[in-house]
Amino acid sequence: MDVQVVESLQAGDAQAFRLLIERLQQPITGYLYRLVGNREVALDLVQDTFLQVYKEIGRTSSDLLLDAWIYRIATNYGLRYLNRKRLRAFVGLDDAASSEDHNACLMVPGPEGPAEARIMVHETLLKMKSKDAACLHLHYGNSFTYEEIGQILGMTPEAVRKRVARSVEKFRELYGTSSQANKQ
């Protein structure tokens, strides 16, 4: 099916592009929102992603794994945004995170209420390396396989599996530290 869709897109079929956007806009927006923590930024990154898809689809082969390719573009935009944000924070150009940044979509059960848990999960993910957080979002938040994540991030499935495992441990460590600090 991807071959037919890619060929339609390469032929400039506006209807095929509209259907592609309708199918993937919401899941990619959710993924980028969980990755960057800001809905407005996520929406901008989604627009950038689909603009890049439109510009580059003609240069791809028709046997392209379309969804993985689009998620890879979205991931690259999200990671670039996070890297720029961390650099600005490092040199003191960013203000404190807005309250909207704390509306994460992931849930972790715990003694604190659901809203506090979402905030803690979001804050914990922001403390992690961008690629580690992206792997967790793609695997647990979007149910991608290691193979699919590997295609998105340009890694082998085994490297993805190891990164997810290490990232889960790092997340647990950071989350535990955060929850202990919040209890005091």
C-alpha positions in Angstrom: 0.0 0.0 0.0 2.8 2.4 0.8 4.1 2.0 -2.8 0.8 3.3 -4.2 0.6 6.2 -1.8 4.3 7.2 -2.4 3.7 7.0 -6.1 0.6 9.2 -5.8 2.5 11.7 -3.7 5.4 11.7 -6.1 3.0 12.4 -9.0 1.8 15.5 -7.1 -1.7 14.1 -6.1 -3.0 16.8 -3.7 -5.8 14.4 -2.5 -3.2 11.8 -1.5 -1.2 14.4 0.4 -4.3 15.6 2.2 -5.2 12.1 3.2 -1.7 11.5 4.4 -1.9 14.6 6.6 -5.3 13.6 7.9 -4.0 10.1 8.8 -0.7 11.2 10.5 -1.2 14.7 11.7 -2.7 13.8 15.1 -0.3 10.9 16.0 2.7 13.0 15.0 1.5 16.0 16.9 1.0 13.8 20.0 4.4 12.3 19.6 6.1 15.7 19.1 4.2 17.2 22.0 5.3 14.5 24.3 8.9 14.9 23.0 9.2 18.7 23.3 6.5 19.4 26.0 4.9 22.4 24.3 1.7 22.1 22.2 2.4 25.2 20.1 5.9 24.2 19.3 4.7 20.7 18.4 2.1 22.1 16.0 4.9 24.2 14.3 7.1 21.2 14.1 4.3 19.2 12.5 3.9 21.8 9.9 7.6 21.8 9.2 7.5 18.0 9.0 4.8 17.9 6.4 6.4 20.7 4.4 9.6 18.8 4.3 7.7 15.6 3.2 6.1 17.6 0.4 9.5 19.0 -0.7 11.4 15.7 -0.5 8.9 13.0 -1.6 10.0 13.3 -5.2 13.5 12.4 -4.3 12.5 9.1 -2.6 12.1 5.6 -3.9 8.6 4.2 -4.3 9.3 1.4 -1.9 9.8 3.9 0.9 8.4 2.9 4.4 6.4 6.1 4.4 5.3 6.3 8.1 8.8 5.6 9.4 10.3 8.2 7.0 7.8 10.8 8.2 8.4 10.0 11.8 12.2 10.3 11.2 11.7 13.8 9.8 9.5 14.7 12.7 12.0 13.3 15.2 14.8 15.3 13.6 12.8 18.5 13.9 12.0 17.7 17.5 15.5 16.8 18.5 16.9 19.9 16.8 14.4 22.0 18.7 15.4 20.4 22.0 19.1 20.9 21.3 18.5 24.5 20.5 16.4 24.9 23.6 19.1 23.3 25.8 21.7 25.5 24.3 19.7 28.6 24.9 19.1 27.5 28.5 22.8 26.8 28.9 23.7 30.3 27.8 20.9 31.8 29.8 18.5 32.9 27.0 15.5 30.9 28.1 13.0 31.8 30.8 11.6 29.2 33.1 9.3 26.7 31.4 5.8 27.8 31.0 3.0 26.0 32.8 1.8 24.6 29.4 5.1 22.8 29.2 4.0 20.7 32.1 0.9 19.2 30.4 2.7 15.9 29.5 0.6 13.1 28.0 2.4 10.2 29.7 1.0 8.7 32.9 2.9 6.9 35.6 1.1 5.5 38.6 2.2 6.6 42.0 1.2 8.0 45.4 0.8 11.5 43.9 -2.2 12.4 41.8 -2.4 12.0 38.1 -1.6 15.6 37.3 1.5 15.6 39.5 2.6 12.3 38.0 2.2 13.7 34.4 4.3 16.7 35.4 7.0 14.6 37.0 7.1 12.3 34.0 7.4 15.2 31.7 10.1 16.9 33.8 12.0 13.6 34.1 11.9 13.1 30.3 13.2 16.6 29.7 16.2 15.8 31.9 17.2 12.9 29.7 19.2 12.9 26.5 17.0 13.8 23.5 17.5 10.6 21.6 16.8 8.5 24.8 13.5 10.4 25.4 12.6 10.0 21.7 13.2 6.2 21.9 10.9 6.0 24.9 8.2 8.1 23.3 8.4 6.1 20.0 8.4 2.7 21.8 6.0 3.2 24.7 4.0 6.3 23.5 3.6 5.3 19.8 4.1 1.5 20.0 6.8 1.5 17.3 8.9 -1.7 17.1 12.7 -1.6 17.6 13.1 -2.0 13.8 10.8 0.9 13.1 12.5 3.1 15.6 15.8 2.1 14.1 14.6 3.3 10.7 13.4 6.6 12.2 16.5 7.3 14.2 19.1 5.7 11.8 20.1 3.0 14.3 20.1 -0.8 14.3 17.2 -2.5 16.0 19.7 -4.0 18.5 21.1 -0.5 19.3 17.5 0.7 19.8 16.7 -2.2 22.1 19.7 -1.4 24.2 19.0 2.3 24.2 15.4 1.7 25.3 16.5 -0.6 28.1 19.1 1.9 29.3 16.7 4.8 29.0 14.1 3.0 31.0 16.6 2.5 33.8 17.8 6.1 33.6 14.1 7.3 33.6 13.4 5.2 36.7 16.5 6.6 38.4 15.6 10.2 37.6 11.9 9.8 38.3 12.7 8.2 41.7 15.0 11.1 42.5 12.3 13.6 41.5 9.6 11.9 43.4 11.8 11.8 46.5 12.6 15.5 46.2 8.9 16.4 45.8 8.0 14.5 49.0 10.4 16.5 51.1 
